[in-house]
Amino acid sequence: MVLHFLIQGRVQGVGFRWFVHREASELDLRGWVRNTEDGDVEVVASGTVEDIAELRASLKKGPRGSRVDRVVEHHLDENEALNLQSFRIEGAW
């Protein structure tokens, strides 16, 4: 299963990308997380239905100091997972 998530709220400057990286890595998901120019956080994750469900629950909660207002998700074609590697943070650190 491959999903794209867009997390909206107070999600930049609060360690959200590191939080997602830790959660996704523990679940052995493949994909990436990055900030958007609009102040949101974007995630692409590939894994089992159960592991993606666990990540979804974590995204809705977020790390301490964050405020998740909305999580928008889209299913991606399985082909999108072909180039995904171990979970990483993209963009500026």
PDB file of N, CA, C and O in Angstrom:
ATOM      1  N   MET A   1       0.848  -1.173   0.000  1.00  0.00           N
ATOM      2  CA  MET A   1       0.000   0.000   0.000  1.00  0.00           C
ATOM      3  C   MET A   1       0.894   1.236   0.000  1.00  0.00           C
ATOM      4  O   MET A   1       1.881   1.299   0.734  1.00  0.00           O
ATOM      5  N   VAL A   2       0.541   2.219  -0.830  1.00  0.00           N
ATOM      6  CA  VAL A   2       1.309   3.460  -0.907  1.00  0.00           C
ATOM      7  C   VAL A   2       0.334   4.628  -0.709  1.00  0.00           C
ATOM      8  O   VAL A   2      -0.664   4.746  -1.420  1.00  0.00           O
ATOM      9  N   LEU A   3       0.638   5.481   0.263  1.00  0.00           N
ATOM     10  CA  LEU A   3      -0.226   6.627   0.538  1.00  0.00           C
ATOM     11  C   LEU A   3       0.571   7.914   0.580  1.00  0.00           C
ATOM     12  O   LEU A   3       1.740   7.935   0.966  1.00  0.00           O
ATOM     13  N   HIS A   4      -0.092   8.991   0.172  1.00  0.00           N
ATOM     14  CA  HIS A   4       0.440  10.352   0.293  1.00  0.00           C
ATOM     15  C   HIS A   4      -0.405  11.053   1.348  1.00  0.00           C
ATOM     16  O   HIS A   4      -1.633  11.052   1.266  1.00  0.00           O
ATOM     17  N   PHE A   5       0.253  11.654   2.342  1.00  0.00           N
ATOM     18  CA  PHE A   5      -0.431  12.398   3.392  1.00  0.00           C
ATOM     19  C   PHE A   5      -0.004  13.855   3.337  1.00  0.00           C
ATOM     20  O   PHE A   5       1.160  14.159   3.074  1.00  0.00           O
ATOM     21  N   LEU A   6      -0.943  14.751   3.585  1.00  0.00           N
ATOM     22  CA  LEU A   6      -0.650  16.165   3.766  1.00  0.00           C
ATOM     23  C   LEU A   6      -1.181  16.525   5.148  1.00  0.00           C
ATOM     24  O   LEU A   6      -2.381  16.434   5.406  1.00  0.00           O
ATOM     25  N   ILE A   7      -0.279  16.932   6.030  1.00  0.00           N
ATOM     26  CA  ILE A   7      -0.658  17.231   7.407  1.00  0.00           C
ATOM     27  C   ILE A   7      -0.659  18.746   7.576  1.00  0.00           C
ATOM     28  O   ILE A   7       0.340  19.415   7.312  1.00  0.00           O
ATOM     29  N   GLN A   8      -1.800  19.277   8.022  1.00  0.00           N
ATOM     30  CA  GLN A   8      -1.972  20.718   8.169  1.00  0.00           C
ATOM     31  C   GLN A   8      -2.179  21.079   9.629  1.00  0.00           C
ATOM     32  O   GLN A   8      -2.738  20.299  10.400  1.00  0.00           O
ATOM     33  N   GLY A   9      -1.725  22.260   9.997  1.00  0.00           N
ATOM     34  CA  GLY A   9      -1.834  22.738  11.371  1.00  0.00           C
ATOM     35  C   GLY A   9      -0.514  23.390  11.764  1.00  0.00           C
ATOM     36  O   GLY A   9       0.190  23.932  10.912  1.00  0.00           O
ATOM     37  N   ARG A  10      -0.178  23.340  13.049  1.00  0.00           N
ATOM     38  CA  ARG A  10       1.126  23.829  13.497  1.00  0.00           C
ATOM     39  C   ARG A  10       2.069  22.628  13.458  1.00  0.00           C
ATOM     40  O   ARG A  10       2.248  21.919  14.448  1.00  0.00           O
ATOM     41  N   VAL A  11       2.663  22.424  12.288  1.00  0.00           N
ATOM     42  CA  VAL A  11       3.445  21.211  12.060  1.00  0.00           C
ATOM     43  C   VAL A  11       4.874  21.502  11.597  1.00  0.00           C
ATOM     44  O   VAL A  11       5.637  20.572  11.339  1.00  0.00           O
ATOM     45  N   GLN A  12       5.240  22.771  11.492  1.00  0.00           N
ATOM     46  CA  GLN A  12       6.623  23.116  11.159  1.00  0.00           C
ATOM     47  C   GLN A  12       7.249  23.821  12.353  1.00  0.00           C
ATOM     48  O   GLN A  12       6.597  24.601  13.048  1.00  0.00           O
ATOM     49  N   GLY A  13       8.525  23.531  12.577  1.00  0.00           N
ATOM     50  CA  GLY A  13       9.237  24.127  13.699  1.00  0.00           C
ATOM     51  C   GLY A  13       8.948  23.450  15.029  1.00  0.00           C
ATOM     52  O   GLY A  13       9.263  23.996  16.086  1.00  0.00           O
ATOM     53  N   VAL A  14       8.349  22.262  14.983  1.00  0.00           N
ATOM     54  CA  VAL A  14       8.007  21.541  16.216  1.00  0.00           C
ATOM     55  C   VAL A  14       8.554  20.109  16.209  1.00  0.00           C
ATOM     56  O   VAL A  14       8.140  19.287  17.027  1.00  0.00           O
ATOM     57  N   GLY A  15       9.479  19.806  15.295  1.00  0.00           N
ATOM     58  CA  GLY A  15      10.060  18.468  15.231  1.00  0.00           C
ATOM     59  C   GLY A  15       9.175  17.437  14.547  1.00  0.00           C
ATOM     60  O   GLY A  15       9.351  16.236  14.749  1.00  0.00           O
ATOM     61  N   PHE A  16       8.220  17.899  13.734  1.00  0.00           N
ATOM     62  CA  PHE A  16       7.266  16.967  13.123  1.00  0.00           C
ATOM     63  C   PHE A  16       7.949  15.994  12.174  1.00  0.00           C
ATOM     64  O   PHE A  16       7.643  14.801  12.186  1.00  0.00           O
ATOM     65  N   ARG A  17       8.877  16.491  11.348  1.00  0.00           N
ATOM     66  CA  ARG A  17       9.543  15.590  10.396  1.00  0.00           C
ATOM     67  C   ARG A  17      10.332  14.500  11.123  1.00  0.00           C
ATOM     68  O   ARG A  17      10.315  13.339  10.713  1.00  0.00           O
ATOM     69  N   TRP A  18      11.023  14.876  12.202  1.00  0.00           N
ATOM     70  CA  TRP A  18      11.794  13.897  12.973  1.00  0.00           C
ATOM     71  C   TRP A  18      10.870  12.879  13.613  1.00  0.00           C
ATOM     72  O   TRP A  18      11.179  11.688  13.659  1.00  0.00           O
ATOM     73  N   PHE A  19       9.728  13.355  14.110  1.00  0.00           N
ATOM     74  CA  PHE A  19       8.717  12.481  14.702  1.00  0.00           C
ATOM     75  C   PHE A  19       8.232  11.458  13.669  1.00  0.00           C
ATOM     76  O   PHE A  19       8.164  10.263  13.959  1.00  0.00           O
ATOM     77  N   VAL A  20       7.895  11.931  12.463  1.00  0.00           N
ATOM     78  CA  VAL A  20       7.408  11.037  11.401  1.00  0.00           C
ATOM     79  C   VAL A  20       8.507  10.050  11.009  1.00  0.00           C
ATOM     80  O   VAL A  20       8.244   8.863  10.817  1.00  0.00           O
ATOM     81  N   HIS A  21       9.731  10.546  10.893  1.00  0.00           N
ATOM     82  CA  HIS A  21      10.850   9.679  10.517  1.00  0.00           C
ATOM     83  C   HIS A  21      11.009   8.546  11.529  1.00  0.00           C
ATOM     84  O   HIS A  21      11.173   7.389  11.143  1.00  0.00           O
ATOM     85  N   ARG A  22      10.961   8.872  12.818  1.00  0.00           N
ATOM     86  CA  ARG A  22      11.108   7.859  13.859  1.00  0.00           C
ATOM     87  C   ARG A  22       9.968   6.834  13.798  1.00  0.00           C
ATOM     88  O   ARG A  22      10.203   5.627  13.831  1.00  0.00           O
ATOM     89  N   GLU A  23       8.727   7.339  13.708  1.00  0.00           N
ATOM     90  CA  GLU A  23       7.566   6.445  13.675  1.00  0.00           C
ATOM     91  C   GLU A  23       7.612   5.526  12.453  1.00  0.00           C
ATOM     92  O   GLU A  23       7.402   4.319  12.571  1.00  0.00           O
ATOM     93  N   ALA A  24       7.886   6.097  11.285  1.00  0.00           N
ATOM     94  CA  ALA A  24       7.910   5.312  10.046  1.00  0.00           C
ATOM     95  C   ALA A  24       9.056   4.314  10.038  1.00  0.00           C
ATOM     96  O   ALA A  24       8.904   3.194   9.551  1.00  0.00           O
ATOM     97  N   SER A  25      10.206   4.715  10.576  1.00  0.00           N
ATOM     98  CA  SER A  25      11.361   3.810  10.607  1.00  0.00           C
ATOM     99  C   SER A  25      11.086   2.631  11.536  1.00  0.00           C
ATOM    100  O   SER A  25      11.459   1.501  11.224  1.00  0.00           O
ATOM    101  N   GLU A  26      10.439   2.882  12.670  1.00  0.00           N
ATOM    102  CA  GLU A  26      10.099   1.797  13.588  1.00  0.00           C
ATOM    103  C   GLU A  26       9.130   0.797  12.947  1.00  0.00           C
ATOM    104  O   GLU A  26       9.146  -0.391  13.268  1.00  0.00           O
ATOM    105  N   LEU A  27       8.290   1.294  12.039  1.00  0.00           N
ATOM    106  CA  LEU A  27       7.336   0.434  11.340  1.00  0.00           C
ATOM    107  C   LEU A  27       7.945  -0.202  10.084  1.00  0.00           C
ATOM    108  O   LEU A  27       7.287  -0.974   9.387  1.00  0.00           O
ATOM    109  N   ASP A  28       9.214   0.135   9.808  1.00  0.00           N
ATOM    110  CA  ASP A  28       9.930  -0.370   8.633  1.00  0.00           C
ATOM    111  C   ASP A  28       9.240   0.033   7.327  1.00  0.00           C
ATOM    112  O   ASP A  28       9.205  -0.737   6.367  1.00  0.00           O
ATOM    113  N   LEU A  29       8.691   1.255   7.306  1.00  0.00           N
ATOM    114  CA  LEU A  29       8.064   1.770   6.090  1.00  0.00           C
ATOM    115  C   LEU A  29       9.133   2.350   5.172  1.00  0.00           C
ATOM    116  O   LEU A  29      10.219   2.716   5.621  1.00  0.00           O
ATOM    117  N   ARG A  30       8.818   2.430   3.901  1.00  0.00           N
ATOM    118  CA  ARG A  30       9.675   3.110   2.927  1.00  0.00           C
ATOM    119  C   ARG A  30       8.993   4.413   2.555  1.00  0.00           C
ATOM    120  O   ARG A  30       7.764   4.495   2.565  1.00  0.00           O
ATOM    121  N   GLY A  31       9.779   5.437   2.224  1.00  0.00           N
ATOM    122  CA  GLY A  31       9.189   6.695   1.793  1.00  0.00           C
ATOM    123  C   GLY A  31       9.952   7.894   2.290  1.00  0.00           C
ATOM    124  O   GLY A  31      11.154   7.814   2.546  1.00  0.00           O
ATOM    125  N   TRP A  32       9.257   9.013   2.428  1.00  0.00           N
ATOM    126  CA  TRP A  32       9.902  10.264   2.828  1.00  0.00           C
ATOM    127  C   TRP A  32       8.913  11.221   3.493  1.00  0.00           C
ATOM    128  O   TRP A  32       7.697  11.047   3.402  1.00  0.00           O
ATOM    129  N   VAL A  33       9.463  12.232   4.162  1.00  0.00           N
ATOM    130  CA  VAL A  33       8.687  13.305   4.781  1.00  0.00           C
ATOM    131  C   VAL A  33       9.405  14.615   4.467  1.00  0.00           C
ATOM    132  O   VAL A  33      10.635  14.659   4.440  1.00  0.00           O
ATOM    133  N   ARG A  34       8.641  15.680   4.230  1.00  0.00           N
ATOM    134  CA  ARG A  34       9.251  16.995   3.978  1.00  0.00           C
ATOM    135  C   ARG A  34       8.247  18.099   4.305  1.00  0.00           C
ATOM    136  O   ARG A  34       7.036  17.880   4.338  1.00  0.00           O
ATOM    137  N   ASN A  35       8.794  19.292   4.546  1.00  0.00           N
ATOM    138  CA  ASN A  35       7.961  20.470   4.723  1.00  0.00           C
ATOM    139  C   ASN A  35       7.523  20.975   3.358  1.00  0.00           C
ATOM    140  O   ASN A  35       8.231  20.791   2.368  1.00  0.00           O
ATOM    141  N   THR A  36       6.356  21.612   3.301  1.00  0.00           N
ATOM    142  CA  THR A  36       5.924  22.273   2.075  1.00  0.00           C
ATOM    143  C   THR A  36       6.110  23.772   2.255  1.00  0.00           C
ATOM    144  O   THR A  36       6.264  24.261   3.374  1.00  0.00           O
ATOM    145  N   GLU A  37       6.095  24.486   1.156  1.00  0.00           N
ATOM    146  CA  GLU A  37       6.231  25.947   1.211  1.00  0.00           C
ATOM    147  C   GLU A  37       5.021  26.602   1.860  1.00  0.00           C
ATOM    148  O   GLU A  37       5.098  27.749   2.299  1.00  0.00           O
ATOM    149  N   ASP A  38       3.895  25.878   1.925  1.00  0.00           N
ATOM    150  CA  ASP A  38       2.659  26.422   2.504  1.00  0.00           C
ATOM    151  C   ASP A  38       2.576  26.244   4.019  1.00  0.00           C
ATOM    152  O   ASP A  38       1.588  26.645   4.635  1.00  0.00           O
ATOM    153  N   GLY A  39       3.615  25.642   4.629  1.00  0.00           N
ATOM    154  CA  GLY A  39       3.603  25.450   6.074  1.00  0.00           C
ATOM    155  C   GLY A  39       3.041  24.118   6.527  1.00  0.00           C
ATOM    156  O   GLY A  39       2.819  23.906   7.719  1.00  0.00           O
ATOM    157  N   ASP A  40       2.808  23.218   5.579  1.00  0.00           N
ATOM    158  CA  ASP A  40       2.300  21.892   5.903  1.00  0.00           C
ATOM    159  C   ASP A  40       3.456  20.888   5.896  1.00  0.00           C
ATOM    160  O   ASP A  40       4.593  21.251   5.597  1.00  0.00           O
ATOM    161  N   VAL A  41       3.172  19.657   6.219  1.00  0.00           N
ATOM    162  CA  VAL A  41       4.145  18.569   6.116  1.00  0.00           C
ATOM    163  C   VAL A  41       3.552  17.520   5.184  1.00  0.00           C
ATOM    164  O   VAL A  41       2.374  17.173   5.278  1.00  0.00           O
ATOM    165  N   GLU A  42       4.397  17.023   4.281  1.00  0.00           N
ATOM    166  CA  GLU A  42       3.976  16.056   3.274  1.00  0.00           C
ATOM    167  C   GLU A  42       4.709  14.741   3.522  1.00  0.00           C
ATOM    168  O   GLU A  42       5.907  14.731   3.807  1.00  0.00           O
ATOM    169  N   VAL A  43       3.979  13.634   3.411  1.00  0.00           N
ATOM    170  CA  VAL A  43       4.549  12.305   3.651  1.00  0.00           C
ATOM    171  C   VAL A  43       4.119  11.364   2.528  1.00  0.00           C
ATOM    172  O   VAL A  43       2.956  11.361   2.125  1.00  0.00           O
ATOM    173  N   VAL A  44       5.049  10.576   2.033  1.00  0.00           N
ATOM    174  CA  VAL A  44       4.721   9.445   1.166  1.00  0.00           C
ATOM    175  C   VAL A  44       5.257   8.209   1.872  1.00  0.00           C
ATOM    176  O   VAL A  44       6.435   8.148   2.223  1.00  0.00           O
ATOM    177  N   ALA A  45       4.393   7.231   2.078  1.00  0.00           N
ATOM    178  CA  ALA A  45       4.792   6.028   2.800  1.00  0.00           C
ATOM    179  C   ALA A  45       4.275   4.778   2.105  1.00  0.00           C
ATOM    180  O   ALA A  45       3.161   4.749   1.581  1.00  0.00           O
ATOM    181  N   SER A  46       5.109   3.751   2.115  1.00  0.00           N
ATOM    182  CA  SER A  46       4.760   2.472   1.521  1.00  0.00           C
ATOM    183  C   SER A  46       4.988   1.382   2.560  1.00  0.00           C
ATOM    184  O   SER A  46       6.027   1.345   3.220  1.00  0.00           O
ATOM    185  N   GLY A  47       4.005   0.493   2.697  1.00  0.00           N
ATOM    186  CA  GLY A  47       4.131  -0.604   3.647  1.00  0.00           C
ATOM    187  C   GLY A  47       2.844  -1.400   3.697  1.00  0.00           C
ATOM    188  O   GLY A  47       1.992  -1.284   2.817  1.00  0.00           O
ATOM    189  N   THR A  48       2.712  -2.210   4.737  1.00  0.00           N
ATOM    190  CA  THR A  48       1.510  -3.020   4.886  1.00  0.00           C
ATOM    191  C   THR A  48       0.333  -2.148   5.318  1.00  0.00           C
ATOM    192  O   THR A  48       0.519  -1.040   5.822  1.00  0.00           O
ATOM    193  N   VAL A  49      -0.852  -2.651   5.117  1.00  0.00           N
ATOM    194  CA  VAL A  49      -2.062  -1.928   5.522  1.00  0.00           C
ATOM    195  C   VAL A  49      -2.012  -1.621   7.015  1.00  0.00           C
ATOM    196  O   VAL A  49      -2.357  -0.517   7.435  1.00  0.00           O
ATOM    197  N   GLU A  50      -1.584  -2.594   7.816  1.00  0.00           N
ATOM    198  CA  GLU A  50      -1.529  -2.412   9.269  1.00  0.00           C
ATOM    199  C   GLU A  50      -0.518  -1.340   9.661  1.00  0.00           C
ATOM    200  O   GLU A  50      -0.807  -0.493  10.507  1.00  0.00           O
ATOM    201  N   ASP A  51       0.667  -1.372   9.051  1.00  0.00           N
ATOM    202  CA  ASP A  51       1.698  -0.397   9.398  1.00  0.00           C
ATOM    203  C   ASP A  51       1.309   1.017   8.953  1.00  0.00           C
ATOM    204  O   ASP A  51       1.570   1.989   9.662  1.00  0.00           O
ATOM    205  N   ILE A  52       0.690   1.123   7.788  1.00  0.00           N
ATOM    206  CA  ILE A  52       0.225   2.436   7.321  1.00  0.00           C
ATOM    207  C   ILE A  52      -0.855   2.965   8.270  1.00  0.00           C
ATOM    208  O   ILE A  52      -0.900   4.163   8.548  1.00  0.00           O
ATOM    209  N   ALA A  53      -1.715   2.086   8.761  1.00  0.00           N
ATOM    210  CA  ALA A  53      -2.755   2.502   9.710  1.00  0.00           C
ATOM    211  C   ALA A  53      -2.126   3.041  10.996  1.00  0.00           C
ATOM    212  O   ALA A  53      -2.613   4.019  11.564  1.00  0.00           O
ATOM    213  N   GLU A  54      -1.043   2.404  11.457  1.00  0.00           N
ATOM    214  CA  GLU A  54      -0.347   2.895  12.652  1.00  0.00           C
ATOM    215  C   GLU A  54       0.274   4.248  12.400  1.00  0.00           C
ATOM    216  O   GLU A  54       0.210   5.131  13.255  1.00  0.00           O
ATOM    217  N   LEU A  55       0.883   4.426  11.217  1.00  0.00           N
ATOM    218  CA  LEU A  55       1.470   5.724  10.881  1.00  0.00           C
ATOM    219  C   LEU A  55       0.385   6.789  10.818  1.00  0.00           C
ATOM    220  O   LEU A  55       0.572   7.895  11.326  1.00  0.00           O
ATOM    221  N   ARG A  56      -0.749   6.468  10.202  1.00  0.00           N
ATOM    222  CA  ARG A  56      -1.867   7.418  10.097  1.00  0.00           C
ATOM    223  C   ARG A  56      -2.283   7.910  11.487  1.00  0.00           C
ATOM    224  O   ARG A  56      -2.494   9.105  11.694  1.00  0.00           O
ATOM    225  N   ALA A  57      -2.395   6.981  12.428  1.00  0.00           N
ATOM    226  CA  ALA A  57      -2.777   7.351  13.797  1.00  0.00           C
ATOM    227  C   ALA A  57      -1.739   8.283  14.408  1.00  0.00           C
ATOM    228  O   ALA A  57      -2.097   9.238  15.097  1.00  0.00           O
ATOM    229  N   SER A  58      -0.462   8.020  14.168  1.00  0.00           N
ATOM    230  CA  SER A  58       0.600   8.886  14.692  1.00  0.00           C
ATOM    231  C   SER A  58       0.553  10.263  14.048  1.00  0.00           C
ATOM    232  O   SER A  58       0.752  11.272  14.724  1.00  0.00           O
ATOM    233  N   LEU A  59       0.291  10.312  12.748  1.00  0.00           N
ATOM    234  CA  LEU A  59       0.227  11.603  12.050  1.00  0.00           C
ATOM    235  C   LEU A  59      -0.899  12.465  12.602  1.00  0.00           C
ATOM    236  O   LEU A  59      -0.755  13.683  12.710  1.00  0.00           O
ATOM    237  N   LYS A  60      -2.008  11.847  12.948  1.00  0.00           N
ATOM    238  CA  LYS A  60      -3.152  12.604  13.467  1.00  0.00           C
ATOM    239  C   LYS A  60      -2.876  13.160  14.862  1.00  0.00           C
ATOM    240  O   LYS A  60      -3.461  14.163  15.270  1.00  0.00           O
ATOM    241  N   LYS A  61      -1.979  12.495  15.585  1.00  0.00           N
ATOM    242  CA  LYS A  61      -1.623  12.927  16.931  1.00  0.00           C
ATOM    243  C   LYS A  61      -0.490  13.947  16.903  1.00  0.00           C
ATOM    244  O   LYS A  61      -0.590  15.008  17.518  1.00  0.00           O
ATOM    245  N   GLY A  62       0.591  13.624  16.188  1.00  0.00           N
ATOM    246  CA  GLY A  62       1.747  14.504  16.094  1.00  0.00           C
ATOM    247  C   GLY A  62       2.575  14.515  17.362  1.00  0.00           C
ATOM    248  O   GLY A  62       2.169  13.963  18.385  1.00  0.00           O
ATOM    249  N   PRO A  63       3.754  15.153  17.291  1.00  0.00           N
ATOM    250  CA  PRO A  63       4.623  15.241  18.460  1.00  0.00           C
ATOM    251  C   PRO A  63       4.148  16.329  19.421  1.00  0.00           C
ATOM    252  O   PRO A  63       3.300  17.152  19.076  1.00  0.00           O
ATOM    253  N   ARG A  64       4.704  16.321  20.623  1.00  0.00           N
ATOM    254  CA  ARG A  64       4.414  17.369  21.598  1.00  0.00           C
ATOM    255  C   ARG A  64       4.759  18.732  20.985  1.00  0.00           C
ATOM    256  O   ARG A  64       5.805  18.886  20.355  1.00  0.00           O
ATOM    257  N   GLY A  65       3.892  19.700  21.168  1.00  0.00           N
ATOM    258  CA  GLY A  65       4.131  21.038  20.631  1.00  0.00           C
ATOM    259  C   GLY A  65       3.485  21.284  19.280  1.00  0.00           C
ATOM    260  O   GLY A  65       3.389  22.425  18.830  1.00  0.00           O
ATOM    261  N   SER A  66       3.040  20.208  18.630  1.00  0.00           N
ATOM    262  CA  SER A  66       2.369  20.379  17.339  1.00  0.00           C
ATOM    263  C   SER A  66       0.859  20.464  17.550  1.00  0.00           C
ATOM    264  O   SER A  66       0.342  20.138  18.618  1.00  0.00           O
ATOM    265  N   ARG A  67       0.177  20.907  16.511  1.00  0.00           N
ATOM    266  CA  ARG A  67      -1.286  20.887  16.508  1.00  0.00           C
ATOM    267  C   ARG A  67      -1.714  20.437  15.120  1.00  0.00           C
ATOM    268  O   ARG A  67      -1.534  21.164  14.143  1.00  0.00           O
ATOM    269  N   VAL A  68      -2.277  19.248  15.035  1.00  0.00           N
ATOM    270  CA  VAL A  68      -2.714  18.711  13.743  1.00  0.00           C
ATOM    271  C   VAL A  68      -4.179  19.088  13.548  1.00  0.00           C
ATOM    272  O   VAL A  68      -5.053  18.632  14.285  1.00  0.00           O
ATOM    273  N   ASP A  69      -4.435  19.927  12.545  1.00  0.00           N
ATOM    274  CA  ASP A  69      -5.801  20.348  12.241  1.00  0.00           C
ATOM    275  C   ASP A  69      -6.464  19.422  11.235  1.00  0.00           C
ATOM    276  O   ASP A  69      -7.673  19.194  11.283  1.00  0.00           O
ATOM    277  N   ARG A  70      -5.649  18.887  10.315  1.00  0.00           N
ATOM    278  CA  ARG A  70      -6.228  18.104   9.222  1.00  0.00           C
ATOM    279  C   ARG A  70      -5.171  17.202   8.615  1.00  0.00           C
ATOM    280  O   ARG A  70      -4.019  17.605   8.448  1.00  0.00           O
ATOM    281  N   VAL A  71      -5.566  15.978   8.284  1.00  0.00           N
ATOM    282  CA  VAL A  71      -4.697  15.051   7.554  1.00  0.00           C
ATOM    283  C   VAL A  71      -5.447  14.644   6.293  1.00  0.00           C
ATOM    284  O   VAL A  71      -6.490  13.991   6.354  1.00  0.00           O
ATOM    285  N   VAL A  72      -4.899  15.039   5.152  1.00  0.00           N
ATOM    286  CA  VAL A  72      -5.491  14.694   3.854  1.00  0.00           C
ATOM    287  C   VAL A  72      -4.681  13.528   3.300  1.00  0.00           C
ATOM    288  O   VAL A  72      -3.451  13.576   3.276  1.00  0.00           O
ATOM    289  N   GLU A  73      -5.368  12.489   2.860  1.00  0.00           N
ATOM    290  CA  GLU A  73      -4.620  11.352   2.322  1.00  0.00           C
ATOM    291  C   GLU A  73      -5.142  10.934   0.959  1.00  0.00           C
ATOM    292  O   GLU A  73      -6.330  11.047   0.658  1.00  0.00           O
ATOM    293  N   HIS A  74      -4.208  10.446   0.140  1.00  0.00           N
ATOM    294  CA  HIS A  74      -4.518   9.966  -1.200  1.00  0.00           C
ATOM    295  C   HIS A  74      -3.783   8.654  -1.414  1.00  0.00           C
ATOM    296  O   HIS A  74      -2.608   8.526  -1.070  1.00  0.00           O
ATOM    297  N   HIS A  75      -4.476   7.688  -1.979  1.00  0.00           N
ATOM    298  CA  HIS A  75      -3.821   6.435  -2.364  1.00  0.00           C
ATOM    299  C   HIS A  75      -3.022   6.682  -3.633  1.00  0.00           C
ATOM    300  O   HIS A  75      -3.499   7.343  -4.555  1.00  0.00           O
ATOM    301  N   LEU A  76      -1.820   6.156  -3.678  1.00  0.00           N
ATOM    302  CA  LEU A  76      -0.990   6.249  -4.868  1.00  0.00           C
ATOM    303  C   LEU A  76      -0.902   4.873  -5.515  1.00  0.00           C
ATOM    304  O   LEU A  76      -1.115   3.848  -4.868  1.00  0.00           O
ATOM    305  N   ASP A  77      -0.587   4.874  -6.789  1.00  0.00           N
ATOM    306  CA  ASP A  77      -0.402   3.628  -7.516  1.00  0.00           C
ATOM    307  C   ASP A  77       0.793   2.875  -6.934  1.00  0.00           C
ATOM    308  O   ASP A  77       1.777   3.491  -6.523  1.00  0.00           O
ATOM    309  N   GLU A  78       0.711   1.570  -6.899  1.00  0.00           N
ATOM    310  CA  GLU A  78       1.807   0.754  -6.351  1.00  0.00           C
ATOM    311  C   GLU A  78       3.133   1.037  -7.052  1.00  0.00           C
ATOM    312  O   GLU A  78       4.196   0.876  -6.454  1.00  0.00           O
ATOM    313  N   ASN A  79       3.076   1.460  -8.322  1.00  0.00           N
ATOM    314  CA  ASN A  79       4.305   1.790  -9.050  1.00  0.00           C
ATOM    315  C   ASN A  79       5.076   2.914  -8.384  1.00  0.00           C
ATOM    316  O   ASN A  79       6.294   3.007  -8.534  1.00  0.00           O
ATOM    317  N   GLU A  80       4.367   3.779  -7.642  1.00  0.00           N
ATOM    318  CA  GLU A  80       5.019   4.896  -6.955  1.00  0.00           C
ATOM    319  C   GLU A  80       6.007   4.392  -5.902  1.00  0.00           C
ATOM    320  O   GLU A  80       6.920   5.120  -5.512  1.00  0.00           O
ATOM    321  N   ALA A  81       5.833   3.165  -5.443  1.00  0.00           N
ATOM    322  CA  ALA A  81       6.691   2.620  -4.389  1.00  0.00           C
ATOM    323  C   ALA A  81       7.998   2.059  -4.935  1.00  0.00           C
ATOM    324  O   ALA A  81       8.922   1.795  -4.165  1.00  0.00           O
ATOM    325  N   LEU A  82       8.090   1.875  -6.230  1.00  0.00           N
ATOM    326  CA  LEU A  82       9.264   1.217  -6.798  1.00  0.00           C
ATOM    327  C   LEU A  82      10.564   1.948  -6.495  1.00  0.00           C
ATOM    328  O   LEU A  82      11.590   1.304  -6.274  1.00  0.00           O
ATOM    329  N   ASN A  83      10.546   3.284  -6.478  1.00  0.00           N
ATOM    330  CA  ASN A  83      11.760   4.054  -6.244  1.00  0.00           C
ATOM    331  C   ASN A  83      11.947   4.460  -4.792  1.00  0.00           C
ATOM    332  O   ASN A  83      12.925   5.132  -4.462  1.00  0.00           O
ATOM    333  N   LEU A  84      11.024   4.064  -3.916  1.00  0.00           N
ATOM    334  CA  LEU A  84      11.138   4.442  -2.509  1.00  0.00           C
ATOM    335  C   LEU A  84      12.168   3.570  -1.794  1.00  0.00           C
ATOM    336  O   LEU A  84      12.251   2.361  -2.011  1.00  0.00           O
ATOM    337  N   GLN A  85      12.947   4.223  -0.937  1.00  0.00           N
ATOM    338  CA  GLN A  85      13.957   3.510  -0.170  1.00  0.00           C
ATOM    339  C   GLN A  85      13.614   3.627   1.299  1.00  0.00           C
ATOM    340  O   GLN A  85      12.500   4.014   1.653  1.00  0.00           O
ATOM    341  N   SER A  86      14.569   3.292   2.160  1.00  0.00           N
ATOM    342  CA  SER A  86      14.297   3.390   3.594  1.00  0.00           C
ATOM    343  C   SER A  86      13.852   4.821   3.908  1.00  0.00           C
ATOM    344  O   SER A  86      14.282   5.773   3.256  1.00  0.00           O
ATOM    345  N   PHE A  87      13.001   4.957   4.896  1.00  0.00           N
ATOM    346  CA  PHE A  87      12.333   6.232   5.170  1.00  0.00           C
ATOM    347  C   PHE A  87      13.357   7.325   5.458  1.00  0.00           C
ATOM    348  O   PHE A  87      14.319   7.109   6.196  1.00  0.00           O
ATOM    349  N   ARG A  88      13.140   8.499   4.871  1.00  0.00           N
ATOM    350  CA  ARG A  88      14.099   9.601   5.045  1.00  0.00           C
ATOM    351  C   ARG A  88      13.397  10.953   5.125  1.00  0.00           C
ATOM    352  O   ARG A  88      12.231  11.101   4.759  1.00  0.00           O
ATOM    353  N   ILE A  89      14.140  11.915   5.609  1.00  0.00           N
ATOM    354  CA  ILE A  89      13.654  13.295   5.648  1.00  0.00           C
ATOM    355  C   ILE A  89      14.223  13.993   4.425  1.00  0.00           C
ATOM    356  O   ILE A  89      15.430  13.944   4.188  1.00  0.00           O
ATOM    357  N   GLU A  90      13.368  14.639   3.647  1.00  0.00           N
ATOM    358  CA  GLU A  90      13.811  15.364   2.451  1.00  0.00           C
ATOM    359  C   GLU A  90      13.836  16.852   2.745  1.00  0.00           C
ATOM    360  O   GLU A  90      13.144  17.331   3.643  1.00  0.00           O
ATOM    361  N   GLY A  91      14.641  17.578   1.980  1.00  0.00           N
ATOM    362  CA  GLY A  91      14.660  19.029   2.109  1.00  0.00           C
ATOM    363  C   GLY A  91      15.610  19.502   3.184  1.00  0.00           C
ATOM    364  O   GLY A  91      16.431  18.736   3.687  1.00  0.00           O
ATOM    365  N   ALA A  92      15.491  20.768   3.531  1.00  0.00           N
ATOM    366  CA  ALA A  92      16.400  21.390   4.507  1.00  0.00           C
ATOM    367  C   ALA A  92      16.251  20.734   5.874  1.00  0.00           C
ATOM    368  O   ALA A  92      15.147  20.374   6.283  1.00  0.00           O
ATOM    369  N   TRP A  93      17.349  20.587   6.563  1.00  0.00           N
ATOM    370  CA  TRP A  93      17.357  19.997   7.899  1.00  0.00           C
ATOM    371  C   TRP A  93      17.297  21.126   8.878  1.00  0.00           C
ATOM    372  O   TRP A  93      17.292  20.895  10.088  1.00  0.00           O
TER     373      TRP A  93
END
